Amino acid sequence: MTEDAMVPDDYAGLHEEVVNVVESARRTAARNVNAVMTAAYWEIGRRIVATEQGGQARAGYGQALIGRLADDLTRRFGRGFPRYQSGN
């Protein structure tokens, strides 16, 4: 008996259903990862601002702090932590 003879007649439908489940799970996982990473980056920004402002209404925003964090985080985690700020 060949492998094709052992496959049910509705294999194409089953295959399509399984493909849909995998693709849906991947999309959901990507959305969840994006949401968690957005929250993480927001929290990182909040902590940087809190450190820089030190209780004052406005921060001096030291480039040294941002640069050092970028370098240290890049060494620890790899790419994704550039020295530049958005808008510059």
C-alpha positions in Angstrom: 0.0 0.0 0.0 1.5 3.4 -1.0 1.5 6.5 1.2 -1.0 8.2 -1.0 -3.4 5.3 -0.6 -3.3 5.7 3.1 -4.2 9.4 3.0 -7.9 10.1 3.5 -9.9 11.6 0.7 -10.5 14.8 2.7 -6.7 15.4 3.3 -6.7 18.7 1.5 -9.4 20.1 3.8 -7.6 18.8 6.9 -4.3 20.3 5.6 -5.9 23.7 5.0 -7.5 23.6 8.5 -4.1 22.8 10.1 -2.4 25.6 8.1 -5.1 28.0 9.2 -4.6 27.1 12.9 -0.8 27.5 12.7 -1.0 30.8 10.8 -3.6 32.1 13.3 -1.4 31.1 16.2 1.6 32.8 14.7 -0.4 36.1 14.1 -1.7 36.0 17.7 1.8 35.3 19.1 3.3 38.2 17.1 0.5 40.6 18.3 1.1 39.5 21.9 4.9 39.9 21.6 4.4 43.3 20.1 2.1 44.4 22.9 4.5 43.1 25.6 7.5 44.8 24.0 5.6 48.1 23.6 4.8 48.0 27.3 8.4 47.1 28.2 9.8 50.0 26.1 7.3 52.4 27.7 8.4 51.2 31.1 12.1 51.7 30.2 11.3 55.2 29.0 9.4 56.0 32.2 12.4 54.8 34.3 14.9 56.8 32.3 12.7 59.9 32.7 12.4 59.3 36.4 16.1 58.9 36.8 17.0 61.9 34.6 14.4 64.2 36.2 15.2 63.2 39.8 11.9 64.8 41.0 12.2 68.0 38.9 9.5 69.1 36.5 11.9 68.8 33.5 15.0 66.8 32.7 18.3 67.8 31.3 18.3 64.6 29.3 21.9 63.7 29.4 23.1 62.0 26.3 25.7 60.2 28.4 23.0 58.2 30.2 21.3 57.2 26.9 24.6 56.4 25.3 25.8 54.2 28.2 22.4 52.4 28.4 22.5 51.8 24.6 26.0 50.4 24.8 25.4 48.2 27.8 22.1 46.8 26.5 23.6 46.1 23.1 26.4 44.2 24.7 23.9 42.2 26.8 21.1 41.6 24.3 22.6 42.3 20.8 21.1 44.7 18.3 18.0 46.8 18.9 19.3 49.4 21.3 20.8 52.2 19.2 22.3 55.4 20.7 20.1 57.7 18.7 16.7 59.1 19.8 13.7 59.0 17.6 13.3 62.3 15.8 17.0 62.9 15.6 
